Amino acid sequence: MTPDSALLDRALLAARVAADAAGNIIRHYWRSGVEVVTKSDDTPVTVADREAELAIRDILTEALPEAGIYGEEFGVDGGDREFLWLVDPLDGTKSFVRRTPFFSTQIALMWRGELVLGVSSAPVYGETMWAVRGGGAYLDGERVRVADTTQMAQASVSTGNVKTMTGDARWAALGQLIRDSNRIRGYGDFCHYHLLARGALDLVIESDVNILDIAALAVIVNEAGGVFTDLNGQAPGLETRSVLASVPGLHAEALRRFSSATISR
């Protein structure tokens, strides 16, 4: 069972319009500069984050008033509804304030606890991806698909934030996986998921994420033919804190490596 296709079409259009509106705000502050404030969790926030989220909320609420919204800057409104928007208006604020173009706007739609739509827009980097469950994944209007890699020795691997892995047995498992792979990179943020979805990368590993960071990207990777779980093999949900995303031919092997490491702790 899935939501009405006409509703999803309307939601996708709204999410893309909202991402464009946020991008205009973000590009303005990218050019002009902005003051940085440190939040209670020691992460940075700027007026660009907040203005972008307000713009997104206005557009999404008008387009789909029956949906709740969970946003990075202004919290949850209507979190018990059948539909829930998940919004990170400026994912990668640390990159933004350090003048590194690896940041993005992330908008996803959850229906009855399942992710069904995602838009990932990188306004300065210069690309947007989107997907609706059952409809494929797209990069700037062109359909994309993951690679057909099946051997770890051929794999290109990227890591994001893996700080907590350094304190347990998964760190050794990651080291062995890297030794067995073809090449290792650390693109991070939206970038390595975009690369995975369009066939330029084979495996993404992160141990320190928030669902708002990766909800839209999970839909995109899945619709591009990939597999997207946490490091325990569970589908992404509101409590997800890690990622193991890959081409189909590598996911089971990578999951086995990390599961064995976790069990042996």
Secondary structure, DSSP 4 states (H G I P E B T S, - for coil): ----HHHHHHHHHHHHHHHHHHHHHHHHHHHH---EEE-TTS-EEEHHHHHHHHHHHHHHHHH-TTSEEEETTTEEESTTSSEEEEEEEEETHHHHHTT-S--EEEEEEEETTEEEEEEEEETTTTEEEEEETTS-EEETTEEE-------GGG-EEEE---GGGGGSTHHHHHHHHHHHSSEEE---HHHHHHHHHTTS-SEEEESS--HHHHHHHHHHHHHTT-EEE-TTSPPP-TT---EEEE-HHHHHHHHHHHHHHHHT-
